[in-house]
Amino acid sequence: MALVLLLTTGASRAQKKFSVYGVGFYNLENLFDTCHDAGKNDYEYLPGGTNKWTGLKYSSKLKNMARVLSEMGTDKLPGVGCAAIGVSEVENAMCLTDLCAQEALKARGMKFVHVEGPDQRGVDCALLYNPKLFKVSNVKLVPYIYILPQDSVRATRGFLTVSGTLAGEHVTIVVNHLPSRGATSFYREEGGRQLRLVVDSLVKADPAVKVIVMGDMNDDPQDKSMAEALGAKRKIKDVPDEPGGLWNPWWDVLASGTGTLQYDGKWNLFDQIIVSNGLLDRDGKKDYRELKLWQYQIFSRPYLFQTEGRYKGNTLRTHAGGAWLNGYSDHLPTVVYLIKERP
């Protein structure tokens, strides 16, 4: 069940009941199994590969990921956690089956949706969800068209589009992982443009749909891919008052000096959850008769950080400098909380 809150709202100061739902995103940083997938360049994550990826390491990685995923959302929803969590950098459905079988997630009855994509390394996006809270009705992997200068097409991660029902409303979650910074900005801007087309097609099919775009954007909120190509605005007042308008709440979070990953001692905030106009409380009246965005946070726990050495304060990764750290990820997760008045 969703958490039920008692809040005092409105001029009458009447106390009402509300349901709250968590929706999150987490880059799992290379959740690979120990077996070779035909046609994929997964050799570094095999027992004989450079990372010496054994069953012990895989089991430990699963346990660590399940711990984080099960705790996401519990700051506001203790004992409940998130209704849905998008993830990136997962190799295949077997990894997701093994992940959901971990006790921390099994206890919640978590399921997953995944479509095998064409990425050369074999990493995909997926959506974990609690079927008691989010009812999945349709799943589609929209391809990312990656055109190289020589007019050839590079196979890479697509846009996992999952439609369903949350709090009795039509909600569609788009999980993606845009090209890395090993590629030029153009390819992430192109990703933003293609994401924009996905959003436009969703609201054309159903103007009432509430869209959540999430993922590892490999760009910050103010970068062209997000701010211009996708059109995710910094201020709610600047969001077009139409179904496809998008708000990115993470601009000011990054500006405050924190983020989801570090590079050369500087924070970036690549892990964004962007919401469509229908989820916004535009006038600040806290009218929650329909599902609305309530709060948002970077999920953080002390165990997610290195506590000593040269990189003290950085995220505790699975590997660093060729050494196995038995950590978590180079990214921190993000969570948004949605709220709706109970009848």
The 8 nearest C-alpha neighbors of each residue, nearest first, counted from 0:
[[1, 2, 132, 131, 79, 3, 18, 20],
 [2, 0, 19, 18, 20, 3, 79, 132],
 [1, 3, 19, 18, 76, 4, 0, 20],
 [2, 4, 18, 17, 1, 16, 19, 5],
 [5, 3, 17, 16, 6, 18, 2, 19],
 [4, 6, 16, 15, 14, 17, 3, 7],
 [7, 5, 14, 15, 4, 8, 16, 17],
 [6, 8, 14, 12, 13, 15, 5, 9],
 [9, 7, 12, 13, 6, 14, 10, 11],
 [10, 8, 12, 11, 13, 7, 284, 285],
 [9, 11, 12, 8, 13, 7, 284, 14],
 [10, 12, 13, 9, 8, 7, 14, 15],
 [13, 11, 8, 9, 10, 7, 14, 6],
 [14, 12, 11, 7, 8, 15, 9, 10],
 [13, 15, 7, 6, 5, 12, 8, 16],
 [16, 14, 6, 5, 13, 7, 17, 340],
 [15, 17, 5, 341, 4, 340, 3, 6],
 [18, 16, 340, 4, 341, 339, 3, 5],
 [17, 19, 3, 339, 2, 338, 1, 340],
 [20, 18, 338, 2, 337, 1, 17, 336],
 [19, 21, 337, 336, 1, 82, 338, 81],
 [22, 20, 81, 336, 82, 72, 335, 337],
 [23, 21, 83, 81, 335, 334, 84, 82],
 [24, 22, 334, 84, 333, 85, 335, 83],
 [23, 25, 85, 84, 333, 332, 86, 214],
 [24, 26, 332, 86, 27, 85, 87, 333],
 [25, 27, 87, 86, 28, 330, 88, 215],
 [26, 28, 88, 328, 25, 87, 29, 30],
 [29, 27, 328, 26, 88, 30, 329, 87],
 [30, 28, 88, 31, 27, 89, 90, 122],
 [29, 31, 89, 27, 28, 90, 88, 32],
 [32, 30, 90, 29, 89, 44, 33, 94],
 [31, 33, 34, 94, 57, 30, 90, 44],
 [32, 34, 45, 52, 53, 44, 46, 54],
 [35, 33, 32, 45, 36, 44, 31, 46],
 [34, 36, 37, 41, 33, 45, 42, 39],
 [37, 35, 39, 38, 34, 41, 121, 40],
 [38, 36, 39, 35, 40, 41, 34, 121],
 [37, 39, 36, 40, 119, 121, 35, 41],
 [40, 38, 120, 121, 119, 37, 41, 36],
 [41, 39, 120, 42, 119, 121, 38, 43],
 [40, 42, 39, 120, 44, 43, 35, 121],
 [41, 43, 44, 45, 48, 40, 35, 49],
 [42, 44, 48, 49, 50, 41, 45, 51],
 [45, 43, 52, 42, 41, 48, 50, 33],
 [44, 46, 48, 52, 33, 47, 42, 43],
 [47, 45, 52, 51, 53, 48, 33, 44],
 [46, 48, 45, 51, 49, 52, 43, 50],
 [49, 47, 43, 45, 51, 50, 42, 46],
 [48, 50, 43, 51, 47, 44, 42, 45],
 [49, 51, 52, 48, 43, 44, 321, 45],
 [52, 50, 46, 48, 47, 49, 53, 45],
 [53, 51, 46, 45, 44, 50, 56, 33],
 [54, 52, 46, 56, 55, 51, 57, 33],
 [53, 55, 57, 56, 58, 33, 52, 46],
 [54, 56, 58, 53, 57, 59, 52, 60],
 [55, 57, 59, 53, 54, 58, 60, 52],
 [58, 56, 54, 60, 59, 55, 61, 53],
 [59, 57, 61, 55, 60, 56, 54, 62],
 [58, 60, 56, 62, 57, 61, 63, 55],
 [59, 61, 57, 63, 58, 62, 64, 56],
 [62, 60, 58, 64, 59, 63, 98, 65],
 [61, 63, 59, 65, 60, 64, 66, 58],
 [64, 62, 60, 66, 65, 61, 327, 59],
 [63, 65, 61, 67, 66, 62, 60, 68],
 [66, 64, 68, 62, 63, 67, 69, 61],
 [65, 67, 63, 69, 64, 68, 62, 70],
 [66, 68, 70, 64, 65, 69, 71, 63],
 [67, 69, 65, 71, 70, 66, 64, 104],
 [68, 70, 66, 67, 71, 65, 104, 103],
 [71, 69, 67, 73, 68, 72, 80, 66],
 [72, 70, 68, 73, 69, 80, 67, 81],
 [71, 73, 80, 81, 74, 21, 76, 75],
 [72, 74, 77, 76, 80, 75, 70, 71],
 [73, 75, 72, 76, 77, 71, 70, 80],
 [76, 74, 73, 72, 77, 80, 336, 21],
 [75, 77, 73, 79, 80, 72, 74, 2],
 [78, 76, 73, 79, 75, 74, 80, 72],
 [77, 79, 80, 76, 73, 70, 107, 69],
 [80, 78, 76, 77, 73, 81, 1, 0],
 [81, 79, 72, 73, 76, 71, 78, 70],
 [80, 82, 21, 72, 22, 83, 71, 20],
 [81, 83, 129, 21, 128, 132, 22, 133],
 [84, 82, 128, 22, 81, 127, 129, 23],
 [85, 83, 23, 127, 24, 126, 22, 128],
 [84, 86, 126, 24, 174, 125, 23, 127],
 [87, 85, 25, 125, 26, 124, 24, 126],
 [86, 88, 124, 26, 89, 123, 27, 125],
 [89, 87, 122, 29, 123, 28, 27, 30],
 [90, 88, 30, 122, 123, 87, 91, 29],
 [91, 89, 122, 31, 121, 123, 30, 88],
 [92, 90, 93, 94, 89, 115, 95, 123],
 [91, 93, 95, 94, 96, 113, 90, 115],
 [94, 92, 96, 95, 91, 97, 32, 90],
 [95, 93, 97, 92, 96, 91, 98, 32],
 [94, 96, 98, 92, 93, 97, 99, 91],
 [97, 95, 93, 99, 98, 94, 92, 100],
 [98, 96, 100, 94, 95, 99, 93, 101],
 [97, 99, 95, 100, 96, 101, 61, 94],
 [98, 100, 96, 101, 104, 97, 105, 95],
 [101, 99, 97, 98, 105, 102, 96, 104],
 [102, 100, 99, 98, 103, 104, 105, 65],
 [101, 103, 105, 104, 106, 100, 99, 65],
 [102, 104, 101, 106, 105, 69, 65, 66],
 [105, 103, 107, 106, 99, 102, 101, 109],
 [104, 106, 102, 108, 107, 100, 99, 103],
 [105, 107, 104, 108, 103, 102, 109, 101],
 [108, 106, 104, 105, 109, 129, 103, 79],
 [107, 109, 105, 106, 129, 104, 110, 130],
 [108, 110, 129, 107, 128, 104, 105, 99],
 [111, 109, 128, 127, 129, 108, 99, 130],
 [112, 110, 127, 126, 128, 113, 109, 125],
 [111, 113, 126, 125, 127, 114, 110, 138],
 [114, 112, 125, 115, 111, 92, 126, 124],
 [113, 115, 116, 140, 112, 125, 159, 139],
 [116, 114, 113, 91, 123, 117, 92, 121],
 [117, 115, 118, 114, 123, 156, 157, 121],
 [116, 118, 154, 155, 119, 156, 115, 121],
 [119, 117, 155, 121, 156, 154, 120, 116],
 [118, 120, 121, 39, 40, 117, 154, 155],
 [121, 119, 40, 39, 118, 41, 122, 90],
 [120, 122, 118, 119, 39, 90, 123, 41],
 [123, 121, 90, 88, 89, 120, 118, 124],
 [124, 122, 89, 88, 90, 87, 116, 156],
 [123, 125, 87, 86, 175, 88, 174, 89],
 [126, 124, 113, 86, 112, 85, 87, 123],
 [125, 127, 85, 112, 111, 84, 86, 128],
 [128, 126, 111, 84, 83, 110, 85, 109],
 [129, 127, 83, 110, 109, 82, 111, 130],
 [128, 130, 109, 82, 131, 132, 133, 108],
 [131, 129, 133, 132, 134, 128, 110, 109],
 [130, 132, 129, 133, 0, 134, 82, 108],
 [131, 133, 130, 129, 82, 165, 134, 0],
 [134, 132, 165, 130, 164, 129, 82, 131],
 [133, 135, 164, 163, 130, 136, 132, 165],
 [136, 134, 163, 162, 137, 133, 164, 161],
 [135, 137, 163, 162, 134, 138, 164, 161],
 [136, 138, 162, 161, 135, 163, 139, 160],
 [139, 137, 161, 160, 162, 140, 136, 159],
 [138, 140, 160, 159, 141, 161, 137, 114],
 [141, 139, 159, 158, 160, 157, 142, 114],
 [140, 142, 158, 157, 139, 159, 143, 160],
 [143, 141, 157, 144, 140, 158, 156, 155],
 [142, 144, 157, 145, 156, 141, 155, 158],
 [143, 145, 142, 146, 152, 153, 154, 155],
 [146, 144, 153, 152, 143, 147, 154, 155],
 [147, 145, 152, 151, 150, 144, 153, 148],
 [146, 148, 151, 150, 149, 152, 145, 153],
 [149, 147, 150, 146, 151, 152, 145, 153],
 [148, 150, 147, 151, 146, 152, 153, 145],
 [151, 149, 148, 147, 146, 152, 145, 153],
 [152, 150, 147, 149, 146, 153, 148, 145],
 [151, 153, 146, 145, 147, 154, 150, 144],
 [154, 152, 145, 155, 146, 151, 147, 144],
 [155, 153, 117, 118, 152, 119, 145, 156],
 [154, 156, 118, 117, 153, 157, 119, 143],
 [155, 157, 118, 123, 116, 143, 117, 176],
 [156, 158, 142, 143, 141, 140, 159, 155],
 [157, 159, 175, 141, 140, 174, 160, 142],
 [160, 158, 140, 174, 173, 139, 157, 141],
 [159, 161, 173, 139, 138, 172, 140, 158],
 [162, 160, 138, 172, 171, 137, 173, 159],
 [163, 161, 171, 137, 136, 170, 135, 172],
 [162, 164, 135, 136, 134, 170, 169, 171],
 [163, 165, 169, 134, 168, 167, 133, 170],
 [166, 164, 133, 167, 168, 170, 132, 169],
 [167, 165, 168, 164, 290, 132, 339, 133],
 [166, 168, 165, 164, 169, 290, 170, 133],
 [169, 167, 164, 165, 166, 170, 290, 208],
 [168, 170, 164, 208, 163, 209, 165, 171],
 [171, 169, 209, 163, 208, 164, 210, 162],
 [172, 170, 162, 210, 161, 163, 211, 209],
 [171, 173, 211, 161, 160, 212, 210, 162],
 [172, 174, 160, 212, 159, 213, 211, 158],
 [175, 173, 159, 213, 214, 158, 85, 212],
 [174, 176, 214, 158, 177, 124, 159, 213],
 [177, 175, 215, 214, 216, 87, 156, 178],
 [176, 178, 216, 187, 217, 190, 175, 179],
 [179, 177, 187, 186, 182, 176, 180, 217],
 [180, 178, 181, 217, 182, 177, 187, 216],
 [181, 179, 182, 217, 183, 178, 184, 218],
 [180, 182, 179, 183, 178, 184, 217, 186],
 [183, 181, 180, 179, 178, 184, 186, 185],
 [182, 184, 185, 186, 180, 181, 187, 179],
 [183, 185, 187, 186, 188, 182, 180, 224],
 [184, 186, 188, 183, 187, 189, 182, 224],
 [187, 185, 189, 188, 184, 183, 190, 178],
 [186, 188, 190, 189, 184, 185, 224, 178],
 [189, 187, 224, 191, 185, 190, 186, 228],
 [188, 190, 186, 192, 187, 191, 185, 193],
 [189, 191, 187, 193, 188, 192, 194, 186],
 [190, 192, 229, 224, 228, 188, 194, 189],
 [193, 191, 228, 189, 195, 194, 190, 229],
 [192, 194, 196, 190, 195, 191, 189, 197],
 [195, 193, 197, 191, 196, 192, 190, 198],
 [194, 196, 229, 192, 198, 193, 197, 191],
 [195, 197, 199, 193, 194, 198, 200, 192],
 [196, 198, 194, 200, 195, 199, 201, 193],
 [199, 197, 201, 195, 196, 200, 194, 202],
 [200, 198, 196, 202, 201, 197, 203, 243],
 [199, 201, 203, 197, 198, 202, 196, 204],
 [202, 200, 198, 204, 203, 199, 197, 205],
 [201, 203, 206, 205, 204, 199, 200, 242],
 [202, 204, 200, 201, 205, 206, 199, 198],
 [203, 205, 201, 202, 200, 206, 208, 199],
 [206, 204, 202, 207, 203, 208, 201, 200],
 [207, 205, 202, 208, 242, 203, 204, 201],
 [208, 206, 205, 209, 242, 202, 169, 277],
 [209, 207, 169, 205, 206, 170, 202, 210],
 [210, 208, 170, 277, 275, 171, 169, 278],
 [211, 209, 171, 275, 170, 172, 274, 208],
 [210, 212, 274, 172, 273, 173, 171, 213],
 [213, 211, 173, 273, 272, 172, 174, 274],
 [214, 212, 272, 174, 271, 273, 173, 211],
 [213, 215, 175, 174, 176, 270, 216, 271],
 [214, 216, 270, 176, 269, 217, 177, 175],
 [215, 217, 177, 218, 269, 214, 176, 270],
 [218, 216, 269, 215, 179, 177, 180, 178],
 [219, 217, 216, 269, 222, 220, 224, 268],
 [218, 220, 269, 268, 222, 221, 267, 217],
 [221, 219, 250, 222, 225, 226, 249, 218],
 [220, 222, 226, 219, 223, 225, 250, 218],
 [223, 221, 219, 224, 220, 225, 226, 218],
 [222, 224, 227, 226, 225, 188, 228, 221],
 [225, 223, 188, 191, 228, 187, 222, 227],
 [226, 224, 229, 223, 220, 222, 227, 231],
 [225, 227, 230, 231, 223, 221, 222, 224],
 [226, 228, 230, 223, 229, 225, 224, 231],
 [227, 229, 192, 191, 224, 230, 188, 225],
 [230, 228, 191, 225, 195, 192, 227, 231],
 [229, 231, 227, 226, 228, 232, 225, 245],
 [232, 230, 245, 246, 226, 247, 229, 225],
 [233, 231, 246, 247, 234, 238, 230, 226],
 [234, 232, 247, 250, 246, 248, 235, 231],
 [235, 233, 236, 237, 232, 238, 246, 247],
 [236, 234, 238, 237, 246, 281, 233, 232],
 [235, 237, 234, 238, 281, 239, 240, 232],
 [236, 238, 235, 234, 239, 232, 233, 246],
 [237, 239, 235, 244, 236, 232, 245, 240],
 [240, 238, 244, 241, 237, 276, 245, 243],
 [241, 239, 238, 244, 276, 242, 243, 237],
 [240, 242, 239, 244, 243, 276, 277, 238],
 [243, 241, 244, 276, 206, 202, 277, 275],
 [244, 242, 241, 199, 275, 202, 245, 198],
 [243, 245, 239, 276, 238, 275, 241, 242],
 [246, 244, 275, 231, 274, 276, 238, 232],
 [245, 247, 232, 231, 274, 273, 238, 248],
 [246, 248, 273, 231, 249, 232, 233, 250],
 [249, 247, 250, 246, 233, 251, 273, 252],
 [248, 250, 252, 251, 247, 253, 220, 271],
 [251, 249, 220, 253, 252, 248, 233, 254],
 [250, 252, 254, 253, 249, 255, 248, 233],
 [253, 251, 249, 255, 254, 250, 257, 256],
 [252, 254, 257, 255, 251, 256, 258, 250],
 [253, 255, 251, 256, 252, 250, 257, 249],
 [256, 254, 252, 253, 257, 251, 250, 258],
 [257, 255, 254, 253, 258, 252, 266, 265],
 [256, 258, 253, 266, 255, 252, 259, 254],
 [257, 259, 268, 266, 267, 253, 260, 256],
 [258, 260, 331, 268, 330, 267, 270, 269],
 [261, 259, 330, 267, 266, 258, 329, 331],
 [260, 262, 266, 265, 264, 267, 263, 313],
 [261, 263, 265, 264, 266, 260, 267, 313],
 [264, 262, 265, 261, 266, 313, 310, 260],
 [263, 265, 262, 261, 266, 313, 310, 312],
 [266, 264, 261, 262, 263, 267, 260, 258],
 [267, 265, 261, 258, 260, 257, 262, 268],
 [268, 266, 258, 260, 261, 269, 259, 219],
 [267, 269, 258, 259, 219, 270, 253, 260],
 [268, 270, 217, 216, 218, 219, 215, 271],
 [271, 269, 215, 214, 268, 216, 259, 333],
 [270, 272, 213, 214, 269, 273, 215, 249],
 [271, 273, 213, 212, 274, 211, 214, 270],
 [274, 272, 247, 212, 211, 246, 213, 271],
 [275, 273, 211, 246, 245, 210, 212, 278],
 [274, 276, 245, 210, 244, 277, 278, 209],
 [275, 277, 244, 279, 278, 242, 245, 241],
 [278, 276, 275, 279, 209, 242, 291, 207],
 [277, 279, 291, 276, 292, 275, 290, 209],
 [280, 278, 281, 276, 277, 291, 292, 275],
 [279, 281, 283, 282, 285, 291, 278, 284],
 [280, 282, 279, 283, 235, 236, 284, 276],
 [283, 281, 284, 280, 285, 279, 236, 286],
 [282, 284, 280, 285, 281, 286, 279, 235],
 [283, 285, 286, 282, 280, 9, 281, 287],
 [286, 284, 283, 287, 280, 8, 9, 282],
 [285, 287, 284, 288, 280, 289, 283, 340],
 [288, 286, 339, 289, 340, 285, 290, 291],
 [287, 289, 340, 286, 339, 290, 341, 291],
 [290, 288, 287, 339, 291, 340, 286, 338],
 [289, 291, 339, 338, 287, 278, 337, 288],
 [292, 290, 278, 337, 338, 279, 293, 287],
 [291, 293, 337, 278, 279, 336, 294, 338],
 [292, 294, 337, 336, 338, 291, 295, 335],
 [293, 295, 336, 335, 292, 296, 337, 334],
 [296, 294, 335, 334, 336, 293, 297, 333],
 [297, 295, 334, 333, 298, 335, 294, 336],
 [296, 298, 333, 332, 299, 334, 331, 259],
 [299, 297, 332, 333, 296, 331, 71, 334],
 [298, 300, 297, 331, 301, 303, 332, 302],
 [299, 301, 302, 303, 298, 304, 67, 331],
 [302, 300, 303, 304, 299, 306, 305, 312],
 [301, 303, 300, 304, 305, 315, 306, 299],
 [302, 304, 301, 315, 300, 314, 327, 299],
 [305, 303, 314, 315, 302, 313, 312, 301],
 [306, 304, 311, 315, 312, 313, 307, 314],
 [305, 307, 311, 304, 312, 308, 310, 313],
 [308, 306, 311, 305, 309, 310, 312, 304],
 [309, 307, 311, 310, 306, 305, 312, 313],
 [308, 310, 311, 307, 312, 305, 313, 306],
 [311, 309, 308, 313, 312, 305, 307, 306],
 [310, 312, 307, 305, 306, 308, 313, 309],
 [313, 311, 305, 304, 310, 306, 314, 307],
 [314, 312, 304, 311, 310, 305, 315, 261],
 [313, 315, 304, 329, 303, 305, 316, 312],
 [316, 314, 304, 305, 326, 303, 327, 313],
 [317, 315, 328, 326, 327, 329, 318, 314],
 [316, 318, 326, 325, 324, 327, 323, 328],
 [319, 317, 323, 324, 316, 322, 321, 320],
 [320, 318, 321, 322, 316, 323, 324, 317],
 [319, 321, 322, 318, 323, 324, 316, 317],
 [320, 322, 319, 318, 323, 50, 49, 324],
 [323, 321, 319, 318, 320, 324, 50, 317],
 [322, 324, 318, 325, 317, 319, 321, 50],
 [325, 323, 326, 317, 318, 322, 316, 319],
 [326, 324, 317, 323, 327, 59, 60, 318],
 [327, 325, 317, 316, 315, 324, 328, 63],
 [326, 328, 316, 317, 315, 63, 64, 303],
 [329, 327, 316, 28, 330, 27, 317, 315],
 [328, 330, 316, 314, 260, 315, 28, 331],
 [331, 329, 260, 328, 259, 26, 332, 314],
 [330, 332, 259, 260, 298, 333, 299, 25],
 [333, 331, 25, 298, 24, 297, 330, 334],
 [332, 334, 297, 298, 24, 23, 296, 270],
 [335, 333, 23, 296, 22, 295, 297, 72],
 [334, 336, 295, 22, 21, 294, 23, 296],
 [337, 335, 21, 294, 293, 20, 295, 292],
 [336, 338, 292, 20, 293, 291, 19, 21],
 [337, 339, 19, 291, 290, 18, 293, 292],
 [338, 340, 290, 287, 18, 17, 289, 288],
 [341, 339, 17, 288, 287, 16, 18, 342],
 [340, 342, 17, 16, 339, 18, 15, 288],
 [341, 340, 16, 288, 17, 15, 339, 18]]
